[in-house]
Structure formats: C-alpha cells, structure tokens
Amino acid sequence: MKVLKKEDNLNYSIFFEKIADIQKDYIRDGFAFISSTKVLELLTYLGVNDNELDVLKIVSNDLPPDPTLRFRESRNGRFFHNNTQGFIYRTEFQPFVLSSAEDFIRHDSGQLRKFTGLSENLTKNTAFQGLLRIKNLIINNTSIQPRPNLNYKTSDWVTTVFNLRTLTSRELLGEPALEGVHSDGVDHTMTTILGYKNMTDDSAITHIHSNEEKSGIRFSQTKKEYLLASMRHKDFLDTVLIKDNERKHSLSPVYQKNEDKLANRDMLIFFTRKQCVEGHVSFNYDSNEPHPDYPVKFDVR
C-alpha cells in the first residue's frame, strides 16, 4: 500500500486537506458522516485498487455465529496504533468486555466475550488498512472528553475491529444496537458499511444523541431535544465517526423488504481508545503484544 510523502507534492497536499476538512466537522459537531465518495477518494490517494475494494464486499460471507446474539454473525481483532514509530499492527487475541458503567446496558454487559478472530482476507486487505489509517489521521490531535482509567499521556491508540453481519428473518428481528441508546466505552467509534440485502430504507438508521439522553432506552422513548442528527449508511463504505464519550447513539432494526427472504447488513465497526490503566474493566485484556500466528503491520500514513 502506498505511503504518502511530502515529495508527492499535489497528492500529499490534497489528501491531507481532505482529512483536515473531515476533522474540522468532527471537532465542531462531535460526529461526522463521511460519504462513500469521500472514503473512496481517500483510499485512492492511498493506492487502494478495485480488486482490494471488491474483497471487502464479500468478506462478511464467512462470518461465524456471534457468541451472545442469535441474529448476528461476527469476528473481531485488535490493532495497536504506534504513532511514535509510525505504524499500526495486529495484536494477539484478547477477550472483549463492555460494562454498564460505560453506558452499554444489555443482557451481556460486563460479560467476557470471546469472538472468532478476523480473517486475513480482511486484515491484509489494503482498503481495510486504509480505513484504519484514515481514522488514525482524523482522531490524532482531536480534543476529546477523557474517560476514566485510560492513559491519555500517550499518542498511541488501540482499536478493536468488529466485522459484523446482522440478519433478519420472519422469526428473528436483527438489531444493530439491541442495547438502545448507548456509547461504546471508547474514545472514537467509527462504523463503515460493506453491503446489505433485502433491507428497507428505514432500516439501520443511526441516531446521534446528546449525553443528556438516558442510556438503555429505545429510540421511541427518546426526547427530541436530545436528538442531534439522524443518518443512514446507504452506499458502500459510507462511514460515521462519533466522539464516543461526548455523544450517544442508537440504531433502528434491520427490516425485510421481502419477508420470504433473509435481510442482512454487513459492517465494519472500529472502537478506538487509549490503553487501559489499572481499575479499568478491560485492564487485564489490553495486551499490545503482536499476534503470534497472523501478524499484520503497516504504516500509519
């Protein structure tokens, strides 16, 4: 994958101007919608080709069942952003946990979950790596409301990536956010769509709420004065970025157009935060050791 250097002159300048424009909106609003067109343009500057993009469209076809949700298939993996030395790498496997104290209120809150690891078809894909690089550039030097028990003295980040497919049938309604209004216990949440089938236009709408909204409630129970924006991932690689400790969010379910066929929605979810210090619920599951079996490493720029 291409590494942008100042010697590239025009391409270097244009790419970082576009990153700065997104960052400006993100800082102002606490969230940003990045259209498919913009994401594809940024990935093109990073040298990503159509073959790599095509892999992303089908990578969710081999997802195993989710450990706690019947309507979901999933994989996950962790990446360490070493901004000091200028690279991102995949870490060893770690269990995953989110607690109600982090405004994640669901039947599996506080439960230690173990997901099947991300496939190398994804982790070695330059379009996927480009998404991590783009996010890293946007969130660096962006002020945020700090969370307790995270190390904000470092420029490094940790990202947990989920590759998810939400399924709806006659018997089972797929809920991208069963937990209702929530935050993800991180500093920056990024969600990117890979595709969908047989899904209605009112499916999976993302609603952004102010922190005054009550966590754990359905969208129908929310207050209009706390609703900041609503948006829908429609086109391949449409992306939403949220300052997770400054904004809450909720999503509508996945509904079927044709009730005789399954509906599905494929996503990449990027949870990025600083590393834990003692006292954090994830402190014992926050290793930055490289993955011993499926290593991946690439430049941040």
Order of alpha helices (4+ residues) and beta strands (2+ residues): alpha-beta-alpha-alpha-beta-beta-alpha-alpha-beta-beta-beta-beta-beta-beta-beta-beta
